[in-house]
Structures are given as C-alpha cells and as structure tokens.
Amino acid sequence: MSASTQKVTNLFQVYLRLRPPQSGACAAGGRFLAVEQPEDDSTTPKHITLNPPNDRRRAIEKFAFTQVFEEDATQLDIFHCTGVANLVKGVLAPCGGDGTDALLATLGVTGSGKTHTILGSKSQRGMTQLALDVVFRSIGQNLLSCDSHPNLENSIIASDCSEAAIYLAPAYIDSVYADAPAALRASSRAPTPLNVGLSQSSPQPLSQPQLGQQEQSDPSGSELAPRQRSVRIVSREDSVAPPTPPCTPGLESKGQGHERTGRDRGTAFACSSARTCFETRHPQCQQVRKTSAQRQQGPKNFMAPTTSIRLKTNTKTELHSQGESIGPGQTPSRRLHRPSTFPQQPDVSALSVSCDPSSEYAVLISMYEVYNDRIFDLLTPAIKSGATKEYRRRPLLFKSTEASPDRKVVAGLRKVICGNLHQALMVLEAGLHERRVAGTGSNSVSSRSHGFFCVEVKKRTKGSRRQGAEAPWGGSSLTIVDLAGSERARDAKTAGATLAEAGKINESLMYLGQCLQMQSDAANKDKPNLVPFRQCKLTELLFSNCYPPATAYSSARHRNPQKAVMIVTADPNGDFNATSQILRYSALAREVTVPRIPSITQTILSTAAQAPQPCSNPFPSPTLTRPLSPLGSSSVSYPQLLSSPNIVRNVSPMGSSPGNDVHRTTMEAAALEIARLSEEVEYLRRALDAERAARQEAEAHLLSTEDRIIELEQAIREDCTNEFERRLEIELARFRATMQVEIERGEEHWGRKIEVFERSMGGGVLGGWGSDDEGFDGDEDKENVLVEDVHQENERLRRENEALRRELVGMSLTKRMPLQERGSDASMASRGKPATADTGSPRSARVGARSGDGRDNEATLRLRLEKLRVSGAQASVRSFGAASLSPKKMRKLAAKRWNAVGDDDDLFGV
Ligand SMILES: Nc1ncnc2c1ncn2[C@@H]1O[C@H](COP(=O)(O)OP(=O)(O)OP(=O)(O)O)[C@@H](O)[C@H]1O
C-alpha cells in the first residue's frame, strides 16, 4: 500500500489530523489509534493502526493517508504540508490561463477539530484566514480596487455567470456592521467569532511582520518552499495563553484549556455582561447558551424548535429587546459589532506565491451553507415572510445557468468584491454569524450545517483594451468547506430538531463516504473513477468540479478539473465506532489484519482438545448433576477461560480423581454454555444497538420531514395568500371599473331626465307666455306643436268613441239581421254590390243612398260596432257570472241590452 501512488488518481488528497486530548476529559476506552512511524526519518507518517478497545470484537485495521499529522501539529504545519499555498497558486494561475479550481475541506466526527482547523480559534488563524492572506499578499499590486477602477463592479457584474448579486465590500460591510457606542467598544465589547476580544491578552509578538503590513504586496514575490514533511514547528502557537475562562457553567467542563472554534470564541466564553449584549445581537449565541443550559437540566430539554425557528424567534426577541431602529432591508441579526482586530498568528507574511504579472485581479467572497440538503446564502439577510411574519432564507439552486451551461453553479448568491484582507475577514466574520450552530453533548458549539466559503479570483489580461472594451474576465475559485461532524445521537444526546439535523448530517456524510470510498476503490483497482456524487447537495457541490464538463458546450471554454484536499480530523481518544467509520471510508487505502479476539467457544474447544480426554465423549450434553459453584466461591481459576477477555470465572478445584474428571467435564460444559450465552448476549446487544440507532434515525427523519412539511405548508400558505391577494386586487379593480361605468351611466341617465323635465317645465312656462315671446326656441316650438297634435288626436278619438257609444245605445237587436248576413252584406256593400235581404229597411236605404268612401266607411264601422256589441254582450253576461244566471235570463238580458242600444241607433252616422 503506497499513499504516494494514490496522489495521481485520487480526486482528493486525504490528510489525517489527530487532535490533542481535551484536558480534564478522561478517555473512556483509552487511546485506540496509533501512528506508524516511518522507517525512514526523512519521510512523514502516512499510516495509522486502529486497535479496537478490549470489549470490541473487531479486527485491527490499518489505514493509509497522504500524510498523518499528530496531536502536536500546528495550524502552520497543516497549512504548509497540505499544500494550501499550492492550491492558491493554482487559482492565481501565474503562467496564464484561467487557473485551477481548488477545494479544501475537513471531515470528521463531531468535536474532532474540523472548525478549529478551517477557521482557527480566538488566537489562531485557520486555513481560511491563512489562504486569504496568501491570496491578497500574492496578488499585491495587480489587485484592482474600486477607487482606481470605478467601472470594476459593473464589469464584474457583466461577467458573472451565476446570477449573483454583487456588492462592493465597503458598502456591504457598512450595511452589516453597526458601530458600537464608544463606551461599549472600549470596555465590554463582546468578542465576535474570529476576532480577538480586547479583554484578551494579545498573542505573543513574533519577529515576522504583522497584519498591518500584510495588506501590502510582497515585492519579492518569494515562492513557497513546499515542506515535504510534517515538521512539528511552531509549538508556541498551541501554547498561547488560553482564553478568558468560561463564565457559562455548562460550558466550563468542556474543552477547558483549549482554544475554541469560531463561534464559541466570541459567544460562549464572553463575560456575562458582554455576552448579554452580544446575544441580543446574535441569535446563534443565544441558541448556544440556551442549549447549554438545557443540557444542564437534562437530556429532555434538548427538545427544541428547529434551528430556523429558533433563529426566527431569537431574531424576533432581539428586535424587541434591542429597541434599536433597524433600517429597511436589514434583518435584525445583521447589526453586528465591527470587530476591532483579528488573530494574527500563525504569521505567513514571509510567504507568497506568484501571480500572473500580465493580468489584473479582483477577489470576490461568497459564503453559503448546506442545511438539511438545501443551500442557503450566508451573506444575504433573511427576508420577512409576508404570511408568517418570520425571517426566512430562500434556498438557492445548484444549477447550470444561461451563462454557464457546462458547469453548475450556486445561483443567486451574494458576492462581495474585497479590496484587501481586512475586508475579506470582515465579510467572513459576518457570514459566520449566520451559520447554524448548536450545543450538543459532544461539542458545545457544534456546526449544524456544512459551511462553504468561496474565494473567487477573477483575472483578465492587463491593458488589452480592444476598441475601448476591456478584456473579458476569467479565473478560478478556492472553496473552503467546514463540514458538519457525524455524530451518534446517544453520545451527542441530541433530540428533537437537533436530532433531525444530525440525521440529515449523517445521511449526507454517508453519501460523501460512499463517494470517497468509490474514488479510493477505483484508484486502487484501476477501475474507471465513477463516483455517485449526485445523491445529495453536499456531494454534488464537492465533486461536480472534479470532472471536466461533458456537455456540448464544453468546447466553448476548457476548465481544469479541480484540485481537492480533504483534512480528516480524529480524536484518538474519542468515539471508536464513529472514528473508525470515518477513517474506513476516507482513507486512501485500508488493510485488515487478523481478528484480534478469537471466539470464546473456539478458545474453550481448543483447550478441551488439548486436554486429556477421560471418556469417549469429551463434551457431553451439559446436564448438570449439581449446580455450578457460585462465582467467586472457589479458589482456583480455569486457566483457558482466563485467557478470554470476556469471561473470567472461578470454578471448583480440579483433581486427578475420576470424580474430579466428571466435575471438570461438567465445568467445561458449563463454560461452553456460558460462552454460548455470552455470545448470544453480545449478539442481542449489538442487534439492540442497531435497532436503537435505526429507530433514532427514523425518528430524526420523521422530525426532519415534519419540519419540511411545516416549511412547505408555510410556503404554500404564503403562496396562496399572495395569489389570493393578487386576485382580490384584480377583482377589486374590475369591480371599481364597473362601478365607475355604472355611476357614469346613471349620472348621464339622470342628467337626461332632468333635462327633459326642465324642458317640459320650460315649455309650460313659455306656453303660458304665448307664442309671441321673442326667446321661444325652435325645438321647443316643435315639441309644443306635437303635444298639441296629440291633444287634438286625443280629442278626436274621444269624440269618435262618444259617437260610437251613442250609436250602440240607439241600435236594437231585433232590428238587425243575423251577424253573419250583416257581415256579408257589409262586405258586399264595401265592394259596391247591393244587399239582398236588407234592401227595404230604412237603415239599408240610408246605407244604399251613400256612395263612394262614405259607404265603405260606414260598412267598416258597422262591422266594428257589431263586433263590439257581441263582445260587450258576452262580457256583460260573463260579468254576471254563468253560474248565477239561467240561460233564459241571459237571453232576456241580452235582448234588453240590444234594445237599449237600438234606441240610440239613429245617432250613429256622421
Ligand atoms: N488541534 C486542536 N488543538 C486545540 N484544540 C482543538 C484542536 N482541535 C479541536 N480543538 C478544540 O476542540 C473543540 C471542538 O473542536 P471543533 O469545534 O473544531 O470541532 P468540530 O469537529 O468542528 O465539531 P462539529 O462537527 O460538531 O462542529 C474546540 O474547543 C476546539 O478548540
């Protein structure tokens, strides 16, 4: 097994860092991990052996890594030996081109020192700060500033392919940090995650230049001399005076004498007054404190709302407690105190890598976290939800964009253009305050999300302006990842939401483990390196840049596969199971040695085989003739059983007599039974453990699903409310428009009516004045004429009606011919022919005497009158009611009526 050969084919270089034991903490099972020292002193250790504790029936395993760092390795050792400077060099691309993307990540069990390695502590810088220092120092004068290039921001916005919101650092920092009152700054200012509090004793001054000089470029441009071995150099950095003693009792017991990682540096260990102030501003701190307090009360108190809910709640309480005005667009949690200073050790001012002298550079910082398999921007403030009135972050997508079709990017991030190291550290600090942390049984400040810190180095050729346009931007990025730690719910004593988070963390780490295992298997077996990295967001983010793009667009722009370094952290005195699991899938190679503890049954059987056989059946069925001696009641121990670590039993003394032989056989059988039972117990114990773990995982999954459902429900409610409001708006607008039209129409209608009324009124008045009036209008005149006509017509009709009525009164039924005959007579008369049956009657004579139109009119009139009579008689008859009158009476009545009509007959005819 050779680790060096893995370098060529593995996607990741894998380093192992062992963390020093926590002072005061007694290791439960002792140290189980041994570093194999190389035979040759000139090489670095690469192998470790994992010795399972005595109570585990596990094989001894041997693992290989690119390099192993022992407990005394310093941050500077890690920085030099993992080749972070080389990663930076690849990004800066001194020989031209776009450079190579780089990835630096830490992986390990919770509390093993990942955050310490990546982000450092109160007094020590981590890989992130050191890498940033080297980046800015190396670019030096070639870094474009917004002051000298006012168009810088716009040109970068135009070149960005990730739909990002790009800001200049001064503007961003001013929007995030609030200047604390002078008194607060001077005395009780709470230290923020990465900066050294004023109350802290300053780190020991070193001979190298300090941060103030770091922002100037190193004119020498001296190259990094790569260190080939794990040199235990600056031991002083780890022996820096420990920070202020903790004032939170729940935290005192943990990690005493050790530096704390980013967040607790500024939170958990702050003195109470400062902490109170700090916590009101930083919800995460409250959360840490709360969970620590909860832990003191017992494991049940870990049942708490989800982190997001806690964050929201805290943000809310913060708003009220602060009583501070918060500008629009800012969430309360963004009002941070401006850090006064940052840790300056270890010092890398002597180190810079070369950059491309013919290019000019710009540095963009972005930060995000993967929480519950979703990506959240750490530099974008949470937005207040319209429906729930709570502050929430919108998850972002990892996708191909229009401008980047061949390569997936986290779309919609906020990116900050930084002009120097200090600005970059301020941005880092702001982002870290947004990251989710919680106190668990394993780590008082445990990361609950995978944190990504991206340094995007943009470069373009200097002075190659063509027709006024500047050269296009290219470049690469360095991504630094602080993964959340795997944890066992039993050890971490998590429950509720924190347990659900742990479930998600473990799940994503399991996928990561599969990917790492596949890559090392592929490297060892010369198989194609196919890694199933699309299983979750974490692996997708970590691995997708390891391969050259294979899409149709790939020819457009060639990108080198990223260089990746993984630092695995482990506590040699910590949890054996969790650590061995991480090592097993992260190691570049693994060897299994012979099982360490032989089966107890085998031990007994082999012993029995060696012993003299008193009878043909050496192991009769264990039918005991008498009960076993009580444990500890005998004086002689059975030597073979003693050799087993699992069973130490004292048995009755043995002699050489036949009775003793029987006794011995019985005891052997009993020992066998004991062995069988203990194996069974062991098996059941393991099965129970597995079941318990599965149950916890299922519970965690359930909780996380519930959380997800709640979040989804909230989102859906919000969407529905928005949609409802939108539709309501539309309907209201429509209603208002219709209403307006109706009002206008009504007004018009009434206007017209009033006009007609006024005219009629005016006409009456004018008519009263007489037609001689000078101002009489022509229209009104016409109208009056029409009214007059109508009156005349009315009068005429009234007269006609009167004449008809009189004619009806004068006519007698007896004098008239039958209706049918009269009808035909009338019709004949109308046609000018003489009537046959009625020629002698005076009436017909009168009719016959008439000529022309007068005759026709008369005939028509008669016909109409006849009809009127008949219908009048019928109506009157009907009006009396058919039921009340007999037919005879009805006839009499009709005759009377006709007679009455006949009396007036002579009146008819005009
Ligand atoms: N190499 C080290 N030297 C000194 N202290 C260390 C070292 N590694 C870890 N520690 C301390 O151990 C504690 C836990 O470390 P850290 O927070 O880095 O763990 P972690 O792996 O990030 O845990 P988690 O996954 O839960 O976030 C911290 O107080 C840290 O200061």
The ligand as an SDF file (V2000), in Angstrom:
LIG
                    3D

 31 33  0  0  0  0  0  0  0  0999 V2000
   -5.8910   20.6840   17.1600 N   0  0  0  0  0  0  0  0  0  0  0  0
   -6.5380   21.2570   18.1530 C   0  0  0  0  0  0  0  0  0  0  0  0
   -5.8830   21.9710   19.0530 N   0  0  0  0  0  0  0  0  0  0  0  0
   -6.5240   22.5680   20.0490 C   0  0  0  0  0  0  0  0  0  0  0  0
   -7.8340   22.4950   20.2590 N   0  0  0  0  0  0  0  0  0  0  0  0
   -8.5640   21.8070   19.3940 C   0  0  0  0  0  0  0  0  0  0  0  0
   -7.9560   21.1480   18.3010 C   0  0  0  0  0  0  0  0  0  0  0  0
   -8.9120   20.5410   17.6150 N   0  0  0  0  0  0  0  0  0  0  0  0
  -10.0630   20.8160   18.2450 C   0  0  0  0  0  0  0  0  0  0  0  0
   -9.8550   21.5610   19.3070 N   0  0  0  0  0  0  0  0  0  0  0  0
  -10.8940   22.0640   20.2360 C   0  0  0  0  0  0  0  0  0  0  0  0
  -11.9090   21.0940   20.3400 O   0  0  0  0  0  0  0  0  0  0  0  0
  -13.1810   21.6890   20.3930 C   0  0  0  0  0  0  0  0  0  0  0  0
  -14.0770   21.1360   19.2990 C   0  0  0  0  0  0  0  0  0  0  0  0
  -13.4900   21.4180   18.0740 O   0  0  0  0  0  0  0  0  0  0  0  0
  -14.2890   21.8770   16.7970 P   0  0  0  0  0  0  0  0  0  0  0  0
  -15.4170   22.7670   17.1530 O   0  0  0  0  0  0  0  0  0  0  0  0
  -13.3180   22.3420   15.8180 O   0  0  0  0  0  0  0  0  0  0  0  0
  -14.9180   20.5040   16.3890 O   0  0  0  0  0  0  0  0  0  0  0  0
  -15.7080   20.1720   15.0680 P   0  0  0  0  0  0  0  0  0  0  0  0
  -15.1040   18.9680   14.5010 O   0  0  0  0  0  0  0  0  0  0  0  0
  -15.8160   21.3470   14.2000 O   0  0  0  0  0  0  0  0  0  0  0  0
  -17.1290   19.8140   15.6620 O   0  0  0  0  0  0  0  0  0  0  0  0
  -18.5610   19.9080   14.9430 P   0  0  0  0  0  0  0  0  0  0  0  0
  -18.5750   18.9970   13.8220 O   0  0  0  0  0  0  0  0  0  0  0  0
  -19.5180   19.4950   16.0000 O   0  0  0  0  0  0  0  0  0  0  0  0
  -18.7310   21.3220   14.5540 O   0  0  0  0  0  0  0  0  0  0  0  0
  -12.9490   23.1630   20.2480 C   0  0  0  0  0  0  0  0  0  0  0  0
  -12.9890   23.7390   21.5110 O   0  0  0  0  0  0  0  0  0  0  0  0
  -11.5620   23.2750   19.6750 C   0  0  0  0  0  0  0  0  0  0  0  0
  -10.9320   24.4500   20.0720 O   0  0  0  0  0  0  0  0  0  0  0  0
  1  2  1  0
  2  3  1  0
  2  7  2  0
  3  4  2  0
  4  5  1  0
  5  6  2  0
  6  7  1  0
  6 10  1  0
  7  8  1  0
  8  9  2  0
  9 10  1  0
 10 11  1  0
 11 12  1  0
 11 30  1  0
 12 13  1  0
 13 14  1  0
 13 28  1  0
 14 15  1  0
 15 16  1  0
 16 17  2  0
 16 18  1  0
 16 19  1  0
 19 20  1  0
 20 21  2  0
 20 22  1  0
 20 23  1  0
 23 24  1  0
 24 25  2  0
 24 26  1  0
 24 27  1  0
 28 29  1  0
 28 30  1  0
 30 31  1  0
M  END
$$$$
